[in-house]
């Protein structure tokens, strides 16, 4: 069941370490008791049963990892299977931790939190207020955070024991040092999607093409919420943000309603119609927390990812609903035409690569201008200029001199050509840094192989009927 679902778009020597850090950074969620009497089990790993409730929490936590991987330039071929795989990996690691007796106590976790500089005041002592503010920002309760901390520490114990034996062979070190200092000169030719001309769908053929897409897509209108929003000032009238928060809580307790409390504070309470994709006025972090709120008569305190604090009350929820074909038609037609442009741009780039690059290679290698090609600023792994797109440089790092490849982003396809590779003398100071990253790379690969062995060691089963039902409900929204 566990397969390799991440296709690397980065092949430089440190890319594996990036994925490793992303994968291990998401060891989150509470560890439940092995026996669950009140919730049906959907998965069993070793002797531990995973309830549907716990599985649901783990599943949605892993969706955050998928988004981060995509933002980091990786493609996930099957999101659902990828999430299931990551849940299973976490569970077999947890089973190994339990079997080896590496779990930590509540007291040990509390001491670790107290020693964390993020939760200490100016006097170097544990600051409970800072800790509570952190929990509010993360939207997580104390018990869940403690469980996460215990699990993270326990897994670190296991990793430290397993990875202590990893060393870098001298031959690999020499190759990495050489690659680090190579100076590369490359060019790219863009094939922008927006410049591709496509013929709008003929009315007679439109339904024949779009209706099958509509039936397959199962499009839904987004959930809408009517909310009351009161932003707590961060300063003003000689008051700090903490003072304003206390005054707002006092007025809410006195007046009961958010609008009345806002009037008493001489603040404005806004009534907003929100959809989760609309980030024109509020941050994505704010919307995520608002759409996690329940419809109640009591306002909830929310802090967004910019540090602003709000009291929010959800007045009305209009849930997602299936779109009719007529409602979906503009979106379907737009999506279809955009896809046609992307396909045409890729065809144009591929044809150019096959038929024209070889005849232009000499001019490019000599640094002479070629129509349509843009030069990248010379770069190396040691000095990566922020002026150029990372995807272009990473593609050029994989090429040999005279090599070429095609990369894509949200705007177009790009033909990358590597014209020159220079090998200056390496610096001894940076060699230590390279060795450090090399160790991280090898440790990442070693850990992934170790987890694969754990998947074989610890028995695991899943209730396919329960899983299918869960996924069906998920798709319905």
Secondary structure, 3 states (H helix, E strand, C coil): CCCCCEECCCCCCCHHHHHHHHHHCCCCCCCCCCCCCCCCEEEEECCEEEEHHHHHHHHHHHHHHHHHHHHCCCEECCHHHHHHHHHHHHHHHHHHHHHHCCCCCHHHHHHHHHCCHHHECCCCCECHHHHHHHHHHHCCCHHHHHHHHHHHHHHHHHHHHHHCCCCCCHHHHHHHHHHHHEEEEEEEEEEEHHHCCCCCCCHHHHHHHHHHHHHHHCCEECCEEEEEEEEECCEECCEEHHHHHHHHHHHHHHHCCHHHHHHHCCCCEEEEEEECCCCCCCCHHHHHHHCCCCCCCCCEEEECCCCCEEEEEEEEEECCEECCHHHHHHHHHHHHHHHHHHHHHHHHHHHHHHHCHHHHHHHHHCCCCCCCEEECCCECCCCCCCCCCHHHHHHHHCCCCCCEEEEECCCEEEEEEEEEEEECCCCHHHHHHHHHHHHHHHHHHHHHHHHHHHHHHCCEEECHHHHHHHHHHHHHC
